Amino acid sequence: MRTKLAVMALMTLAALAGRVLAHEGHEHKIMGKVVAIDEKTIAVESLDGKKVTGMLVPSTKYMRDKAAVARTDVKVGERVVIVVVEEKQAQTVKQVLLGTAAAEEHKGEHKH
């Protein structure tokens, strides 16, 4: 049940991510897969295949299952939702929301 709720929440966020960064100063959510991450940036391939790169700042929050985690817990290939704010033509990452641990464990499993 918890896994289904997590999947439904991520699907809802994906629907909201349709307009990927339209207005400066507004928050935008992008759902996708991490393709690169280092101390300063994260690159995510969105569901529509676009690569979005955001600047990581000291105030960027990293969350999994409502619990804070470290930047080093974010791995290439992991599904995430990033919350970005466009300021001065730069995309600053406010939050990195990782999939639930249960959803990650069951990724790839199929019901028969």
Buried (B, 14 or more C-beta within 10 A) or exposed (E): EEBEEBBEBBEEBBEEBEEBBEEEEEEBBBBBBBBEBEEEEBBBBBBEEEEBBBBBEEEBEBBBBEEEBEEEEBEEEBBBBBBBBBEEEEBBBBBBBBBBEEBBEEEEEEEE
